[in-house]
Amino acid sequence: MADFSPFEKKMREAGLPPLAIRTFEHYYAQLVAGESGTLSRREIEPVEEMPSAEGLRTRASGEAALGRTVVLKLNGGLGTSMGMTRAKSLLPVKDGLSFLDVIARQILWLREAQGVPVPLLLMNSFRTRDDSLALLAGYEELAGNLPLDFLQHKVPRVRADDLSPIHWPENPEHEWCPPGHGDLYTALFTSGTLDALIGAGLRTAFVSNADNLGAVLDLDLLGWFVESGAPFAMEVKHRTAADRKGGHLALHKDGRLVLRESAQCPDEELGEFGDIELYRFFNTNNLWLDLEALREALAERDGVLGLPMIRNPKPVDPTDPDSPAVIQLETAMGAALSVFPGARAIRVPGHRFAPVKTTSDLLALWSDAYELAPDSRILPSPGAHPADMRIDLDPAHFKRVDQLEAHFPEGAPSLRECRSLSIRGDVHFGADVVVRGDVEIEAPEGRPLRIESGTTLGEPS
């Protein structure tokens, strides 16, 4: 068996707590044993139907439970795929406000409307912590007796050839990776935050990604979760073509609900994985968690929750595909669905899932397809259907945020009546451009194309 001691030494010298080291050892042992971390069709079945959140009448229970609830946002991402080098949540998304501005305002509005000091908590990474807390310092009303954040751990990357720790002196940061957002549970515990929350009388956590501005605390859903008595619940939505690569819900042959990510799908089943009619429900990563149930589960398992392993192969240098191959051992926080007996899932409307993963998503948010409501929710504008809108921007010219800003210097076009927008080549937009219906734009090869101010493209549907 491969020797774990070099990993233990590396993690200990980096200041990682014993439980984080023990948790990584748990997954490393699975890797050495040859476990692939995959879930095949032989082990799971599609889920035919899910209970719907529409029509819930549990607001009163939600209001009663609000004083025992914390809003927890995952805030470890840098947005590197969009050319960013700091916290993605600091990116302006609407009316000059960043993700974190909007989140802070949502919490403050909820506090004022309900008269309850609902705490906000971030799970930061080392790279996002300082800038994010500096922004939140401008919202003095958020301060309270509880910390505003705790830190996600990091774990060593594993050489694919001999399963040893990778050594990369050219950039030592490449020797480490995040352990996936399944680290939420370990980091809550090792940071002392879990005990602090429970000690302050909090019982329920509403957890979501900071880049999903549709994920606001809903009192009917809170009431449903509390009334259900479940230790854990996942919000799911109907899969669309845009969700083909995301994790879907399935039913294990032993009767448990499970989450299967694309990295857990055998290669020969990837085509079936993307079948949105077969696997109909998509994980929004909006989760509800009973904090006491989590603490009990960790105590019963000696601190290692045992989420399913995800084996994620990468080149050690993401800019050099020919650099040595490494394995990132990760877990997904939604996979706790299969760990907690009695875990539930509920189908929610599409507007509760509006993440920004690409500049195409960002352009839609900048546009009039969305509006900022008085309670700081970002909602589809009247008559607009952004969840069904397809925007396809040429990655050679629009992949990075600075490229997007350069091509739309006067702001986003009107997309309220847009069904689809495809742009190929070096296309620049003036002010007050309107896009209607289905529009395809292609610049001449090697030359820029300018869409003049006031232009209307396409026809209304």
Summary of the structure (lengths in Angstrom):
residues: 461
radius of gyration: 22.5
end to end distance: 63.1
largest distance: 67.5
contacts: 1517
relative contact order: 0.14
helix: 33%
strand: 26%
